Amino acid sequence: MVAEEKQNRITGYDVVAIISGLGIVGWIITDFFGGMIIWMFSYGVIISSIVLLYVFSFLDTLISLFRKGKATSKVKLVAHGTVLLVILGFNLYHSELFKSKSIMIASLKDDLFYYRLIFRENGNVENQINGFFGFSETYHGKYKIEKDLIIFSEKPYDNDFIPDTLLIDKSQNALFMEKDSNGDFRTEKNWLNHFEIE
């Protein structure tokens, strides 16, 4: 009875596993809010401490698992198992496994950001933005192609940087986005006026 109570008691190691596991999951979630790297720059001391605690706790759990076997703390196993499941889910979410096939990819690079448009067979488009200090964000939209035009019904951006219509110029491998005063697309390549088709 006393041995059973000792096994069911939560120890300091269990608390470290819970706190560091929750911290790692929280840090992974920041990828959806500007990117994990930029949060590391902003809160480096806190995140570094959580990562070190997690590594210590994970190694302690592995050692305990080899030495004690089934007597290893269930709290630590659940905490570390949850982190591993979140990492697996995160990677599956970002993989191409569950996404429609891409039919065209185009990119544009300026001083601070790199924009990558991924057009998919099902009419969805992703705008993956990577920037300074590890910033990353993905916007989703919808499009249709009419002749040599791409028309966005939902723009993959939150401002007017990308217009609602792009011109496909296959001879120059470009998607042009600027128009002149007559409303015709400018098809001469200049800085920031086109996406390069990959």
Number of C-alpha atoms within 10 A of each C-alpha: 6 6 7 8 9 10 14 11 11 14 14 9 16 20 15 19 26 22 16 26 27 18 20 20 17 14 19 18 15 15 17 12 14 18 20 19 17 19 19 17 12 11 11 13 11 11 19 12 13 20 17 12 19 23 15 15 23 20 12 14 21 15 13 16 15 10 11 11 11 10 10 17 20 15 18 25 17 15 21 22 13 16 21 14 12 16 15 11 12 14 11 12 12 10 10 11 9 9 13 13 13 16 11 13 17 18 19 19 17 10 7 10 14 16 20 21 22 18 23 18 13 14 16 20 24 21 22 18 20 19 18 11 13 14 18 21 15 17 14 16 16 17 20 17 14 9 8 12 15 17 17 20 14 13 21 22 18 9 8 8 9 16 15 16 20 22 23 21 16 10 6 13 14 22 25 24 20 20 15 9 7 6 8 10 16 16 19 11 14 10 10 13 18 26 23 18 18 10
